[in-house]
Amino acid sequence: MKTTSIMIVGVGGQGTLLASKLLGNVLTQQGYDVKLSEVHGMSQRGGSVVTYVRYGDRVYSPIVDEGEADYILSFELLESARWISYLKQDGVLLTNTQKTWPMPVITGAASYPEGILEKLSAMADVQAVDALALAEQAGSPKAVNVVLIGVLSRRMSDIPESAWLQAIEQTVPPRFLEMNLKAFRLGREF
């Protein structure tokens, strides 16, 4: 089996690390060799956060190079643009439509770029979802990460839904379990 490469990108505080842990959990339970690597950047200050998840029969490195990602799961629109060059020619970008203003935009030194989604759609197979609205419907804006995992799970149809649900139960703290299960289902049904 070939190695499949997934990048999870966002900004600090969006739950990219929990999403990669959940993804690694479900893939390991399916019997794949899984490698994870986290690149934090300035995550404590709302900076870019990237996680690589690679799986297959045998994976030797967790690193994804430019043009190698089968999927990019993006929690924020500008992060989609920042990392699009890592997507394979036939890869899929799954992106939240949410905009999180970086510090230069907040301070007025720059403006948030317009037309990002249209430009990305001209470059790649893009599935855009208002994951924030679905997360709020599930009970918390912090569930964006699990909504997007739900969207990804639909694309990874070889893994049964029950395996995803089990991984959520094993990964998410019990007090947030019901909300995250609902967030997953909303993303999966999107």
Contact map, one row per residue, 1 for C-alpha under 8 A:
1110000000000000000000000000000000000000000000000000000110000000000000000000000000000000000000000000000000000000000000000000000000000000000000000000000000000000000000000000000000000000000000
1111000000000000000000000000000000000000000000000000000110000000000000000000000000000000000000000000000000000000000000000000000000000000000000000000000000000000000000000000000000000000000000
1111100000000000000000000000000000000000000000000000011111100000000000000000000000000000000000000000000000000000000000000000000000000000000000000000000000000000000000000000000000000000000000
0111110000000000000000000000000000000000000000000000011100000000000011000000000000000000000000000000000000000000000000000000000000000000000000000000000000000000000000000000000000000000000000
0011111000000000000000000000000000000000000000000001111000000001000111100000000000000000000000000000000000000000000000000000000000000000000000000000000000000000000000000000000000000000000000
0001111100000000000000000000000000000000000000000001110000000001000011111000000000000000000000000000000000000000000000000000000000000000000000000000000000000000000000000000000000000000000000
0000111110000000000000000000000000000000000000000111100000000001000010111000000000000000000000000000000000000000000000000000000000000000000000000000000000000000000000000000000000000000000000
0000011111000001001100000000000000000000000000000111100000000000000000011110000000000000000000000000000000000000000000000000000000000000000000000000000000000000000000000000000000000000000000
0000001111100001000000000000000000000000000000011110000000000000000000011111001100100000000000000000000000000000000000000000000000000000000000000000000000000000000000000000000000000000000000
0000000111110101000000000000000000000000000000011100000000000000000000000111001000000000000000000000000000000000000000000000000000000000000000000000000000000000000000000000000000000000000000
0000000011111101000000000000000000000000001001111000000000000000000000000011001000000000000000000000000000000000000000000000000000000000000000000000000000000000000000000000000000000000000000
0000000001111111000000000000000000000001011111111000000000000000000000000000000000000000000000000000000000000000000000000000000000000000000000000000000000000000000000000000000000000000000000
0000000000111111000000000000000000000000001101000000000000000000000000000000000000000000000000000000000000000000000000000000000000000000000000000000000000000000000000000000000000000000000000
0000000001111111000000000000000000000000000000000000000000000000000000000010000000000000000000000000000000000000000000000000000000000000000001011000000000000000000000000000000000000000000000
0000000000011111111000000000000000000000000000000000000000000000000000000000000000000000000000000000000000000000000000000000000000000000000001011000000000000000000000000000000000000000000000
0000000111111111111100000000000000000000000000001110000000000000000000000010000000000000000000000000000000000000000000000000000000000000000000001000000000000000000000000000000000000000000000
0000000000000011111110000000000000000100000000000010000000000000000000000000000000000000000000000000000000000000000000000000000000000000000000000000000000000000000000000000000000000000000000
0000000000000011111111000000000000000000000000000000000000000000000000000000000000000000000000000000000000000000000000000000000000000000000000001000000000000000000000000010000000000000000000
0000000100000011111111100000000000000000000000000000000000000000000000000000000000000000000000000000000000000000000000000000000000000000000000001100100000000000000000000000000000000000000000
0000000100000001111111110000000000010000000000000011100000000000000000000000000000000000000000000000000000000000000000000000000000000000000000000000000000000000000000000000000000000000000000
0000000000000000111111111000000000000000000000000000000000000000000000000000000000000000000000000000000000000000000000000000000000000000000000000000000000000000000000000010000000000000000000
0000000000000000011111111100000000000000000000000000000000000000000000000000000000000000000000000000000000000000000000000000000000000000000000000000000000000000000000110010000000000000000000
0000000000000000001111111110000000000000000000000000100000000000000000000000000000000000000000000000000000000000000000000000000000000000000000000000100000000000000000100000000000000000000000
0000000000000000000111111111000001110000000000000000100000000000000000000000000000000000000000000000000000000000000000000000000000000000000000000000000000000000000000000000000000000000000000
0000000000000000000011111111100000000000000000000000000000000000000000000000000000000000000000000000000000000000000000000000000000000000000000000000000000000000000000100010000000000000000000
0000000000000000000001111111110000000000000000000000000000000000000000000000000000000000000000000000000000000000000000000000000000000000000000000000000000000000001101100000000000000000000000
0000000000000000000000111111111111000000000000000000001000000000000000000000000000000000000000000000000000000000000000000000000000000000000000000000000000000000000000000000000000000000000000
0000000000000000000000011111111111000000000000000000000000000000000000000000000000000000000000000000000000000000000000000000000000000000000000000000000000000000000000000000000000000000000000
0000000000000000000000001111111100000000000000000000000000000000000000000000000000000000000000000000000000000000000000000000000000000000000000000000000000000000001000000000000000000000000000
0000000000000000000000000111111100000000000000000000000000000000000000000000000000000000000000000000000000000000000000000000000000000000000000000000000000000010001000000000000000000000000000
0000000000000000000000000011111110000000000000000000000000000000000000000000000000000000000000000000000000000000000000000000000000000000000000000000000000000000000000000000000000000000000000
0000000000000000000000000011111111000000000000000000001111000000000000000000000000000000000000000000000000000000000000000000000000000000000000000000000000000000000000000000000000000000000000
0000000000000000000000000011001111100000000000000000001111100000000000000000000000000000000000000000000000000000000000000000000000000000000000000000000000000000000000000000000000000000000000
0000000000000000000000010011000111110000000000000000111100100000000000000000000000000000000000000000000000000000000000000000000000000000000000000000000000000000000000000000000000000000000000
0000000000000000000000010000000011111000000000000001111000111100000000000000000000000000000000000000000000000000000000000000000000000000000000000000000000000000000000000000000000000000000000
0000000000000000000100010000000001111100000000000011110000000100000000000000000000000000000000000000000000000000000000000000000000000000000000000000000000000000000000000000000000000000000000
0000000000000000000000000000000000111110000000000011100000000110000000000000000000000000000000000000000000000000000000000000000000000000000000000000000000000000000000000000000000000000000000
0000000000000000100000000000000000011111000000001111000000000000000000000000000000000000000000000000000000000000000000000000000000000000000000000000000000000000000000000000000000000000000000
0000000000000000000000000000000000001111100000001110000000000000000000000000000000000000000000000000000000000000000000000000000000000000000000000000000000000000000000000000000000000000000000
0000000000010000000000000000000000000111111000011100000000000000000000000000000000000000000000000000000000000000000000000000000000000000000000000000000000000000000000000000000000000000000000
0000000000000000000000000000000000000011111000111000000000000000000000000000000000000000000000000000000000000000000000000000000000000000000000000000000000000000000000000000000000000000000000
0000000000010000000000000000000000000001111111111000000000000000000000000000000000000000000000000000000000000000000000000000000000000000000000000000000000000000000000000000000000000000000000
0000000000111000000000000000000000000001111111111000000000000000000000000000000000000000000000000000000000000000000000000000000000000000000000000000000000000000000000000000000000000000000000
0000000000011000000000000000000000000000011111100000000000000000000000000000000000000000000000000000000000000000000000000000000000000000000000000000000000000000000000000000000000000000000000
0000000000010000000000000000000000000000011111100000000000000000000000000000000000000000000000000000000000000000000000000000000000000000000000000000000000000000000000000000000000000000000000
0000000000111000000000000000000000000000011111110000000000000000000000000000000000000000000000000000010000000000000000000000000000000000000000000000000000000000000000000000000000000000000000
0000000000110000000000000000000000000000111111111000000000000000000000000000000000000000000000000000010000000000000000000000000000000000000000000000000000000000000000000000000000000000000000
0000000011110000000000000000000000000001111001111100000000000000000000000000001000000000000000000000000000000000000000000000000000000000000000000000000000000000000000000000000000000000000000
0000000011110001000000000000000000000111111000111110000000000000000000000000000000000000000000000000000000000000000000000000000000000000000000000000000000000000000000000000000000000000000000
0000001111000001000000000000000000000111000000011111000000000000000000000000000000000000000000000000000000000000000000000000000000000000000000000000000000000000000000000000000000000000000000
0000001110000001100100000000000000011110000000001111100000000000000000000000000000000000000000000000000000000000000000000000000000000000000000000000000000000000000000000000000000000000000000
0000111100000000000100000000000000111100000000000111110000000111000000000000000000000000000000000000000000000000000000000000000000000000000000000000000000000000000000000000000000000000000000
0000111100000000000100110000000001111000000000000011111000000100000000000000000000000000000000000000000000000000000000000000000000000000000000000000000000000000000000000000000000000000000000
0011110000000000000000000000000001110000000000000001111100101111000000000000000000000000000000000000000000000000000000000000000000000000000000000000000000000000000000000000000000000000000000
0011100000000000000000000010000111100000000000000000111111100000000000000000000000000000000000000000000000000000000000000000000000000000000000000000000000000000000000000000000000000000000000
1111000000000000000000000000000111000000000000000000011111100000000000000000000000000000000000000000000000000000000000000000000000000000000000000000000000000000000000000000000000000000000000
1110000000000000000000000000000110000000000000000000001111100000000000000000000000000000000000000000000000000000000000000000000000000000000000000000000000000000000000000000000000000000000000
0010000000000000000000000000000110000000000000000000001111110000000000000000000000000000000000000000000000000000000000000000000000000000000000000000000000000000000000000000000000000000000000
0010000000000000000000000000000011100000000000000000011111111100000000000000000000000000000000000000000000000000000000000000000000000000000000000000000000000000000000000000000000000000000000
0000000000000000000000000000000000100000000000000000000001111100000000000000000000000000000000000000000000000000000000000000000000000000000000000000000000000000000000000000000000000000000000
0000000000000000000000000000000000100000000000000000010000111110000000000000000000000000000000000000000000000000000000000000000000000000000000000000000000000000000000000000000000000000000000
0000000000000000000000000000000000111000000000000001110000111111000000000000000000000000000000000000000000000000000000000000000000000000000000000000000000000000000000000000000000000000000000
0000000000000000000000000000000000001000000000000001010000001111100000000000000000000000000000000000000000000000000000000000000000000000000000000000000000000000000000000000000000000000000000
0000111000000000000000000000000000000000000000000001010000000111110110000000000000000100000000000000000000000000000000000000000000000000000000000000000000000000000000000000000000000000000000
0000000000000000000000000000000000000000000000000000000000000011111110000000000000000100000000000000000000000000000000000000000000000000000000000000000000000000000000000000000000000000000000
0000000000000000000000000000000000000000000000000000000000000001111110000000000000001111000000000000000000000000000000000000000000000000000000000000000000000000000000000000000000000000000000
0000000000000000000000000000000000000000000000000000000000000000111110000000000000001111100000000000000000000000000000000000000000000000000000000000000000000000000000000000000000000000000000
0000100000000000000000000000000000000000000000000000000000000001111111000000000000000111000000000000000000000000000000000000000000000000000000000000000000000000000000000000000000000000000000
0001111000000000000000000000000000000000000000000000000000000001111111110000000000000111001000000000000000000000000000000000000000000000000000000000000000000000000000000000000000000000000000
0001110000000000000000000000000000000000000000000000000000000000000111110000000000000011011100000000000000000000000000000000000000000000000000000000000000000000000000000000000000000000000000
0000111000000000000000000000000000000000000000000000000000000000000011111000000000000010001111000000000000000000000000000000000000000000000000000000000000000000000000000000000000000000000000
0000011110000000000000000000000000000000000000000000000000000000000011111100000100010010001111100000000000000000000000000000000000000000000000000000000000000000000000000000000000000000000000
0000011110000000000000000000000000000000000000000000000000000000000000111110000000000000000011100000000000000000000000000000000000000000000000000001000100000000000000000000000000000000000000
0000000111000000000000000000000000000000000000000000000000000000000000011111101100000000000011110000000000000000000000000000000000000000000000000000000000000000000000000000000000000000000000
0000000111100101000000000000000000000000000000000000000000000000000000001111101100000000000000111100000000000000000000000000000000000000000000011001000000000000000000000000000000000000000000
0000000011100000000000000000000000000000000000000000000000000000000000000111111100000000000000111111000000000000000000000000000000000000000000000000000000000000000000000000000000000000000000
0000000000000000000000000000000000000000000000000000000000000000000000000111111110000000000000111111000000000000000110000000000000000000000000000000000000000000000000000000000000000000000000
0000000000000000000000000000000000000000000000000000000000000000000000000001111111000000000000000011000000000000100100000000000000000000000000000000000000000000000000000000000000000000000000
0000000011100000000000000000000000000000000000010000000000000000000000000111111111100000000000000000000000000000000000000000000000000000000000000000000000000000000000000000000000000000000000
0000000010000000000000000000000000000000000000000000000000000000000000010111111111110000000010100000000000000000000000010000000000000000000000000000000000000000000000000000000000000000000000
0000000000000000000000000000000000000000000000000000000000000000000000000000111111110000000000000000000000000000000100010000000000000000000000000000000000000000000000000000000000000000000000
0000000000000000000000000000000000000000000000000000000000000000000000000000011111111000000000000000000000000000000000000000000000000000000000000000000000000000000000000000000000000000000000
0000000010000000000000000000000000000000000000000000000000000000000000000000001111111110000000000000000000000000000000000000000000000000000000000000000000000000000000000000000000000000000000
0000000000000000000000000000000000000000000000000000000000000000000000010000000111111110000010000000000000000000000000010000000000000000000000000000000000000000000000000000000000000000000000
0000000000000000000000000000000000000000000000000000000000000000011000000000000001111110000000000000000000000000000000000000000000000000000000000000000000000000000000000000000000000000000000
0000000000000000000000000000000000000000000000000000000000000001111110000000000000111111000000000000000000000000000000000000000000000000000000000000000000000000000000000000000000000000000000
0000000000000000000000000000000000000000000000000000000000000000011111110000000000111111111110000000000000000000000000000000000000000000000000000000000000000000000000000000000000000000000000
0000000000000000000000000000000000000000000000000000000000000000011111000000000000000111111100000000000000000000000000000000000000000000000000000000000000000000000000000000000000000000000000
0000000000000000000000000000000000000000000000000000000000000000001000000000000000000011111000000000000000000000000000000001000000000000000000000000000000000000000000000000000000000000000000
0000000000000000000000000000000000000000000000000000000000000000000001000000000000000011111100000000000000000000000000000001100000000000000000000000000000000000000000000000000000000000000000
0000000000000000000000000000000000000000000000000000000000000000000011110000000000000011111110000000000000000000000000000001100000000000000000000000000000000000000000000000000000000000000000
0000000000000000000000000000000000000000000000000000000000000000000001110000000000000011011111000000000000000000000000000001111000000000000000000000000000000000000000000000000000000000000000
0000000000000000000000000000000000000000000000000000000000000000000000111100000100010010001111100000000000000000000000000001111000000000000000000000000000000000000000000000000000000000000000
0000000000000000000000000000000000000000000000000000000000000000000000111100000000000000000111110000000000000000000000000000011110000000000000000001001100000000000000000000000000000000000000
0000000000000000000000000000000000000000000000000000000000000000000000011111100100000000000011111000000000000000000000000000011110000000000000000001000000000000000000000000000000000000000000
0000000000000000000000000000000000000000000000000000000000000000000000000111100000000000000001111100000000000000000000000000000111110000000000000001000000000000000000000000000000000000000000
0000000000000000000000000000000000000000000000000000000000000000000000000011100000000000000000111110000000000000000010000000000111100000000000000000000000000000000000000000000000000000000000
0000000000000000000000000000000000000000000000000000000000000000000000000011100000000000000000011111000000000000000000000000000001110000000000000000000000000000000000000000000000000000000000
0000000000000000000000000000000000000000000000000000000000000000000000000001110000000000000000001111100000000000000000000000000000000000000000000000000000000000000000000000000000000000000000
0000000000000000000000000000000000000000000000000000000000000000000000000001110000000000000000000111110000000000000000000000000000000000000000000000000000000000000000000000000000000000000000
0000000000000000000000000000000000000000000000000000000000000000000000000000000000000000000000000011111011000001000000000000000000000000000000000000000000000000000000000000000000000000000000
0000000000000000000000000000000000000000000001100000000000000000000000000000000000000000000000000001111111000000000000000000000000000000000000000000000000000000000000000000000000000000000000
0000000000000000000000000000000000000000000000000000000000000000000000000000000000000000000000000000111111100000000000000000000000000000000000000000000000000000000000000000000000000000000000
0000000000000000000000000000000000000000000000000000000000000000000000000000000000000000000000000000011111111110000000000000000000000000000000000000000000000000000000000000000000000000000000
0000000000000000000000000000000000000000000000000000000000000000000000000000000000000000000000000000111111111111000000000000000000000000000000000000000000000000000000000000000000000000000000
0000000000000000000000000000000000000000000000000000000000000000000000000000000000000000000000000000111111111000000000000000000000000000000000000000000000000000000000000000000000000000000000
0000000000000000000000000000000000000000000000000000000000000000000000000000000000000000000000000000001111111100000000000000000000000000000000000000000000000000000000000000000000000000000000
0000000000000000000000000000000000000000000000000000000000000000000000000000000000000000000000000000000111111110000000000000000000000000000000000000000000000000000000000000000000000000000000
0000000000000000000000000000000000000000000000000000000000000000000000000000000000000000000000000000000111111110000000000000000000000000000000000000000000000000000000000000000000000000000000
0000000000000000000000000000000000000000000000000000000000000000000000000000000000000000000000000000000110111111000000000000000000000000000000000000000000000000000000000000000000000000000000
0000000000000000000000000000000000000000000000000000000000000000000000000000000000000000000000000000000110011111100000000000000000000000000000000000000000000000000000000000000000000000000000
0000000000000000000000000000000000000000000000000000000000000000000000000000000000000000000000000000100010000111110000000000000000000000000000000000000000000000000000000000000000000000000000
0000000000000000000000000000000000000000000000000000000000000000000000000000010000000000000000000000000000000011111100000000000000000000000000000000000000000000000000000000000000000000000000
0000000000000000000000000000000000000000000000000000000000000000000000000000000000000000000000000000000000000001111100000000000000000000000000000000000000000000000000000000000000000000000000
0000000000000000000000000000000000000000000000000000000000000000000000000000000000000000000000000000000000000000111111100000000000000000000000000000000000000000000000000000000000000000000000
0000000000000000000000000000000000000000000000000000000000000000000000000000110010000000000000000000000000000000111111110000000000000000000000000000000000000000000000000000000000000000000000
0000000000000000000000000000000000000000000000000000000000000000000000000000100000000000000000001000000000000000001111111000000000000000000000000000000000000000000000000000000000000000000000
0000000000000000000000000000000000000000000000000000000000000000000000000000000000000000000000000000000000000000001111111100000000000000000000000000000000000000000000000000000000000000000000
0000000000000000000000000000000000000000000000000000000000000000000000000000000000000000000000000000000000000000001111111110000000000000000000000000000000000000000000000000000000000000000000
0000000000000000000000000000000000000000000000000000000000000000000000000000000110010000000000000000000000000000000111111111010000000000000000000000000000000000000000000000000000000000000000
0000000000000000000000000000000000000000000000000000000000000000000000000000000000000000000000000000000000000000000011111111110000000000000000000000000000000000000000000000000000000000000000
0000000000000000000000000000000000000000000000000000000000000000000000000000000000000000000000000000000000000000000001111111000000000000000000000000000000000000000000000000000000000000000000
0000000000000000000000000000000000000000000000000000000000000000000000000000000000000000000000000000000000000000000000111111100000000000000000000000000000000000000000000000000000000000000000
0000000000000000000000000000000000000000000000000000000000000000000000000000000000000000111110000000000000000000000000011111110000000000000000000000000000000000000000000000000000000000000000
0000000000000000000000000000000000000000000000000000000000000000000000000000000000000000011110000000000000000000000000001011111000000000000000000000000000000000000000000000000000000000000000
0000000000000000000000000000000000000000000000000000000000000000000000000000000000000000000111100000000000000000000000011001111100000000000000000000000000000000000000000000000000000000000000
0000000000000000000000000000000000000000000000000000000000000000000000000000000000000000000111100000000000000000000000000000111110000000000000000000000000000000000000000000000000000000000000
0000000000000000000000000000000000000000000000000000000000000000000000000000000000000000000001111000000000000000000000000000011111000000000000000000000000000000000000000000000000000000000000
0000000000000000000000000000000000000000000000000000000000000000000000000000000000000000000001111000000000000000000000000000001111100000000000000000000000000000000000000000000000000000000001
0000000000000000000000000000000000000000000000000000000000000000000000000000000000000000000000011100000000000000000000000000000111111100000000000000000000000000000000000000000000000000000000
0000000000000000000000000000000000000000000000000000000000000000000000000000000000000000000000011100000000000000000000000000000011111110000000010011000000000000000000000000000000000000001000
0000000000000000000000000000000000000000000000000000000000000000000000000000000000000000000000010100000000000000000000000000000001111111000010110000000000000000000000000000000000000000000000
0000000000000000000000000000000000000000000000000000000000000000000000000000000000000000000000000000000000000000000000000000000001111111100010000000000000000000000000000000000000000000000000
0000000000000000000000000000000000000000000000000000000000000000000000000000000000000000000000000000000000000000000000000000000001111111110000010010000000000000000000000000000000000010011000
0000000000000000000000000000000000000000000000000000000000000000000000000000000000000000000000000000000000000000000000000000000000111111111111110010000000000000000000000000000000000010000000
0000000000000000000000000000000000000000000000000000000000000000000000000000000000000000000000000000000000000000000000000000000000011111111110100000000000000000000000000000000000000000000000
0000000000000000000000000000000000000000000000000000000000000000000000000000000000000000000000000000000000000000000000000000000000001111111100000000000000000000000000000000000000000010000000
0000000000000000000000000000000000000000000000000000000000000000000000000000000000000000000000000000000000000000000000000000000000000111111100100000000000000000000000000000000000110110010000
0000000000000000000000000000000000000000000000000000000000000000000000000000000000000000000000000000000000000000000000000000000000000011111110100000000000000000000000000000000000100000000000
0000000000000000000000000000000000000000000000000000000000000000000000000000000000000000000000000000000000000000000000000000000000000011111111100000000000000000000000000000000000100000000000
0000000000000000000000000000000000000000000000000000000000000000000000000000000000000000000000000000000000000000000000000000000000011011001111110000000000000000000000000000000000000000000000
0000000000000110000000000000000000000000000000000000000000000000000000000000000000000000000000000000000000000000000000000000000000000010000111111000000000000000000000000000000000000000000000
0000000000000000000000000000000000000000000000000000000000000000000000000000000000000000000000000000000000000000000000000000000000010011011111111110000000000000000000000000000000110010000000
0000000000000110000000000000000000000000000000000000000000000000000000000010000000000000000000000000000000000000000000000000000000110110000011111111000000000000000000000000000000000010000000
0000000000000111011000000000000000000000000000000000000000000000000000000010000000000000000000000000000000000000000000000000000000000000000001111111100000000000000000000000000000000000000000
0000000000000000001000000000000000000000000000000000000000000000000000000000000000000000000000000000000000000000000000000000000000000000000000111111110000000000000000000000000000010011001000
0000000000000000000000000000000000000000000000000000000000000000000000000000000000000000000000000000000000000000000000000000000000100110000000111111111000000000000000000000000000010011111100
0000000000000000000000000000000000000000000000000000000000000000000000001010000000000000000001110000000000000000000000000000000000100000000000011111111100000000000000000000000000000001001000
0000000000000000001000100000000000000000000000000000000000000000000000000000000000000000000000000000000000000000000000000000000000000000000000001111111110000000000000000000000000000001001100
0000000000000000000000000000000000000000000000000000000000000000000000000000000000000000000000000000000000000000000000000000000000000000000000000111111111000000000000000000000000000011111110
0000000000000000000000000000000000000000000000000000000000000000000000000000000000000000000001000000000000000000000000000000000000000000000000000011111111100000000000000000000000000001001111
0000000000000000000000000000000000000000000000000000000000000000000000001000000000000000000001000000000000000000000000000000000000000000000000000001111111110000000000000000000000000000000100
0000000000000000000000000000000000000000000000000000000000000000000000000000000000000000000000000000000000000000000000000000000000000000000000000000111111111010100100000000000000000000000100
0000000000000000000000000000000000000000000000000000000000000000000000000000000000000000000000000000000000000000000000000000000000000000000000000000011111111000000000000000000000000000000100
0000000000000000000000000000000000000000000000000000000000000000000000000000000000000000000000000000000000000000000000000000000000000000000000000000001111111000000000000000000000000000000000
0000000000000000000000000000000000000000000000000000000000000000000000000000000000000000000000000000000000000000000000000000000000000000000000000000000111111110000000000000000000000000000000
0000000000000000000000000000000000000000000000000000000000000000000000000000000000000000000000000000000000000000000000000000000000000000000000000000000011111111000000000000000000000000000000
0000000000000000000000000000000000000000000000000000000000000000000000000000000000000000000000000000000000000000000000000000000000000000000000000000000000011111000000000000000000000000000000
0000000000000000000000000000010000000000000000000000000000000000000000000000000000000000000000000000000000000000000000000000000000000000000000000000000010011111101100000000000000000000000000
0000000000000000000000000000000000000000000000000000000000000000000000000000000000000000000000000000000000000000000000000000000000000000000000000000000000001111111100000000000000000000000000
0000000000000000000000000000000000000000000000000000000000000000000000000000000000000000000000000000000000000000000000000000000000000000000000000000000010000011111110000000000000000000000000
0000000000000000000000000000000000000000000000000000000000000000000000000000000000000000000000000000000000000000000000000000000000000000000000000000000000000001111111000000000000000000000000
0000000000000000000000000100110000000000000000000000000000000000000000000000000000000000000000000000000000000000000000000000000000000000000000000000000000000011111111100000000000000000000000
0000000000000000000000000100000000000000000000000000000000000000000000000000000000000000000000000000000000000000000000000000000000000000000000000000000010000011111111110000000000000000000000
0000000000000000000000000000000000000000000000000000000000000000000000000000000000000000000000000000000000000000000000000000000000000000000000000000000000000000111111111000000000001000000000
0000000000000000000000000100000000000000000000000000000000000000000000000000000000000000000000000000000000000000000000000000000000000000000000000000000000000000011111111100000000000000000000
0000000000000000000001101100000000000000000000000000000000000000000000000000000000000000000000000000000000000000000000000000000000000000000000000000000000000000001111111110000000000000000000
0000000000000000000001000000000000000000000000000000000000000000000000000000000000000000000000000000000000000000000000000000000000000000000000000000000000000000000111111111000010011000000000
0000000000000000000000000000000000000000000000000000000000000000000000000000000000000000000000000000000000000000000000000000000000000000000000000000000000000000000011111111110010000000000000
0000000000000000000000000000000000000000000000000000000000000000000000000000000000000000000000000000000000000000000000000000000000000000000000000000000000000000000001111111000000000000000000
0000000000000000010011001000000000000000000000000000000000000000000000000000000000000000000000000000000000000000000000000000000000000000000000000000000000000000000000111111100000000000000000
0000000000000000000000000000000000000000000000000000000000000000000000000000000000000000000000000000000000000000000000000000000000000000000000000000000000000000000000011111110110010000000000
0000000000000000000000000000000000000000000000000000000000000000000000000000000000000000000000000000000000000000000000000000000000000000000000000000000000000000000000001011111110000000000000
0000000000000000000000000000000000000000000000000000000000000000000000000000000000000000000000000000000000000000000000000000000000000000000000000000000000000000000000001001111110000000000000
0000000000000000000000000000000000000000000000000000000000000000000000000000000000000000000000000000000000000000000000000000000000000000000000000000000000000000000000000000111111000000000000
0000000000000000000000000000000000000000000000000000000000000000000000000000000000000000000000000000000000000000000000000000000000000000000000000000000000000000000000000001111111110000000000
0000000000000000000000000000000000000000000000000000000000000000000000000000000000000000000000000000000000000000000000000000000000000000000000000000000000000000000000011001111111111000000000
0000000000000000000000000000000000000000000000000000000000000000000000000000000000000000000000000000000000000000000000000000000000000000000000000000000000000000000000000000001111111100000000
0000000000000000000000000000000000000000000000000000000000000000000000000000000000000000000000000000000000000000000000000000000000000000011100100000000000000000000000000000000111111110000000
0000000000000000000000000000000000000000000000000000000000000000000000000000000000000000000000000000000000000000000000000000000000000000010000100110000000000000000000010001000111111111000000
0000000000000000000000000000000000000000000000000000000000000000000000000000000000000000000000000000000000000000000000000000000000000000000000000000000000000000000010010000000011111111100000
0000000000000000000000000000000000000000000000000000000000000000000000000000000000000000000000000000000000000000000000000000000000000000010000000000000000000000000000000000000001111111110000
0000000000000000000000000000000000000000000000000000000000000000000000000000000000000000000000000000000000000000000000000000000000000110110000110110010000000000000000000000000000111111111000
0000000000000000000000000000000000000000000000000000000000000000000000000000000000000000000000000000000000000000000000000000000000000000000000000111111000000000000000000000000000011111111100
0000000000000000000000000000000000000000000000000000000000000000000000000000000000000000000000000000000000000000000000000000000000000000000000000010010000000000000000000000000000001111111110
0000000000000000000000000000000000000000000000000000000000000000000000000000000000000000000000000000000000000000000000000000000000000100010000000010010000000000000000000000000000000111111111
0000000000000000000000000000000000000000000000000000000000000000000000000000000000000000000000000000000000000000000000000000000000100100000000000111111000000000000000000000000000000011111111
0000000000000000000000000000000000000000000000000000000000000000000000000000000000000000000000000000000000000000000000000000000000000000000000000010111111000000000000000000000000000001111111
0000000000000000000000000000000000000000000000000000000000000000000000000000000000000000000000000000000000000000000000000000000000000000000000000000011000000000000000000000000000000000111111
0000000000000000000000000000000000000000000000000000000000000000000000000000000000000000000000000000000000000000000000000000000010000000000000000000001000000000000000000000000000000000011111
